[in-house]
Amino acid sequence: METDAVMEPTRTPFQKEINTIRNPFMLDTPDHLIIQRSDFIYKSNKDFTRVYHMKARFLDVDHVCDAFKVARIGCENVLRVLVAHKNPPNQSYYSIRKLVDHPFLVKSYEYYEDSYQAFIADEYFQGQNLYNYVVDKISIPEEEAAQIARQLLYAVNFLHQNYICLRGIVPGHVMVKHDKHTSIKLTGFKNACFCAYTTTLEEACPINNFTAPEVVEAKYNTKCDVWSIGAILYFMLGGELPFDGNEDTLPERILSAKLSFFNREWEDVSLEAKEFVMKLLNPDPKKRIPADEALIDHWILKYKPKIDQAEMDEAFMNMAKYEPKNKLQEMIWFYITDSIISSNETAELALIFEALDVGNNGRLSKIELVNKYPEDAVDHIMSHLDLNKSGYLEYSEFLMGALSRKRYLTPERIIEAFKMIDNNKDGYITFSDLKMTFRPAERSLIKEKVWEELVMQANPREYFKISADDLINLMKDMP
């Protein structure tokens, strides 16, 4: 039987790229400081009740952890979902969360942990969990079900390409919001583990209505996530669970893999949809369609929403104009786009990112952008937005450039960022506040003068502190 420690590869593809640009020498200039999404996921030594207002219960995630909708103290508009685990997760859990930078996967922030429990701050996504969403509607129209399935497959394909297997996708872990288009966020990383394509896992996992038969037999790989998506799709289209039963009978029914398409809800579902469900729910993992192939299936592409070309062009122009005047301006804008602006506000950009990502791997290459836009503009974008120098644009980097500074860089959001970065709430941001907020992996190799010089980029008059007005003045002329 393999354990997480054995399964975890030395490096995932993204980790390998990021590690190649880490500096083995003492960093002595702000210009070489690398900031990325993973740096915001760290263990905090604070009492979480002094950081967040503990208010009403938000939702139940599963039997062993709960989640609460909370707001930052002093920043009522900055909402989080605080996930409370009864037992601290193992370290691979946090390694996996650090790799999550995807439009349809929920983001994590800092976490709090002691010997008995752990609290992880996740982004708040205003929506309804998919189980309740289906129950309220009885079933979901085919077009909407295809859109949700596509987004799930896109998220899971990103995870699989980073050697991550969720091992337990259920509708309660999918948050859904329907506006102009249906948007989702997938959470539920409690059972996630590292798993290479050729690895066969034998660790026992909890069994539910969406568990793959090979997981029941404790001999499985990443294809088990595809089965779970197929079971969720069956639930969406038919309004009932594909395999039902109690603790004793459910495993046998899953292993039988007998599906029925004869209830009333299936009468209006196309043959194409039923065939696609069967591709995902093939009981033989070797014959089951993988996530990357499922994303280009005719039925999925048939319902993929068409992106407004004007909106895509606007996003590209925002990226092409992006050119911060100094490192601190870049860092503060990254913080605002990552921690202040909500995913509900960026739902349209998530679909634009997906449309540009022809390879469906959760990041944008220069080639993918050049296929649509002039190469000189793309070169400018890559030089200014590829913050971790991986050769690609991760989703957080794309948002940083694509979001309209005129629309979103308001004094109100700058003040919210100021309050969050001001850790001791003394009304100023010092270099200590910057070090505590921006926690690059190599920060032990960064000279103190780098942080001091960053403060001076906002206020050369006051060497050691930045006021709220200083920060507003720093950000007001950002292109």
Secondary structure, 3 states (H helix, E strand, C coil): CCCHHHHCCCCCHHHHHHHHCCCCCCECCHHHCCCCHHHHCCECCCCHHHCEEEEEEEEECCCCEEEEEEEECCEEEEEEEEEEECCCCCHHHHHHHHHCCCCCECCEEEEEECCCCEEEEEECCCCEEHHHHHHHHCCCCHHHHHHHHHHHHHHHHHHHHCCEECCCCCHHHEEEEECCCEEEEECCCCCCEECCCCCCECCCCCCCCCCCHHHHCCCECCHHHHHHHHHHHHHHHHCCCCCCCCCCCHHHHHHHCCCCCCCHHHCCCCHHHHHHHHHHCCCCCCCCCCHHHHCCCHHHHHCCCCCCHHHHHHHHHHHHHCCCCCHHHHHHHHHHHHHHCCCCCCHHHHHHHHHHCCCCCCCEEHHHHHCCCCHHHHHHHHHHHCCCCCCEECHHHHHHHHCCHHHHCCHHHHHHHHHHHCCCCCCCECHHHHHHHCCCCCHHHECHHHHHHHHHHHCCCCCCCECHHHHHHHHCCCC
